[in-house]
Amino acid sequence: MNDGGLAFPQTIDSMRYGNGMTLRDYFAGMALQGFCANTKLDVGTWIGDAVAKDAYSYADEMIAERDKEAR
């Protein structure tokens, strides 16, 4: 699975210091934040795993689109 690589890698003197989160995780978190901020959606009725699946679906689509543009 393409996770987009690291979202916030940290390097000091060309050596990796920390891995941070993947770009896929970051995109999914941003999608989840958008879901929660949308007052027209009743997020309170969603089941947790369904919300997570939706957020990661958006993240996967964003990574796929990003890969298309990089070609």
C-alpha positions in Angstrom: 0.0 0.0 0.0 1.2 3.5 -0.8 1.2 5.5 2.4 2.6 8.6 0.8 5.8 8.4 2.7 6.5 10.4 5.9 4.5 13.5 6.4 6.9 15.3 8.8 10.3 13.6 8.7 12.9 15.1 10.9 16.6 15.2 10.0 19.6 16.6 11.7 22.9 16.7 9.8 21.4 14.5 7.1 20.5 11.8 9.6 16.8 10.8 10.2 15.8 11.8 13.7 12.2 10.7 13.8 9.7 9.1 11.5 6.6 11.2 12.4 3.4 10.0 10.8 2.7 8.9 7.2 1.2 11.2 4.7 -1.8 8.9 4.6 -2.4 9.3 8.3 -2.1 13.0 8.0 -4.5 13.2 5.1 -7.0 10.9 7.0 -6.8 13.2 10.0 -7.5 16.2 7.9 -10.5 14.5 6.3 -11.8 13.6 9.7 -11.4 17.2 10.8 -13.3 18.3 7.8 -16.1 15.8 8.5 -16.4 17.1 12.1 -16.4 20.7 11.0 -19.2 20.2 8.5 -22.3 21.3 10.4 -24.5 19.6 7.7 -23.2 16.2 8.6 -24.5 14.4 11.7 -21.1 13.0 12.7 -22.5 12.0 16.1 -24.5 9.2 14.5 -21.5 7.6 12.7 -20.0 4.5 13.9 -16.3 5.0 14.7 -14.9 2.4 12.3 -17.1 3.7 9.5 -15.8 7.2 10.0 -12.2 6.0 10.0 -12.8 4.0 6.8 -14.2 7.1 5.1 -11.3 9.3 6.2 -8.8 6.8 5.0 -10.7 6.4 1.7 -10.3 10.1 1.1 -6.6 9.9 2.1 -6.0 7.0 -0.4 -7.7 9.0 -3.2 -5.6 12.1 -2.4 -2.4 10.0 -2.5 -3.5 8.4 -5.8 -4.3 11.8 -7.3 -1.0 13.1 -6.1 0.8 10.2 -7.7 -1.0 10.9 -11.1 0.2 14.6 -11.0 3.8 13.5 -10.2 4.0 11.5 -13.5 
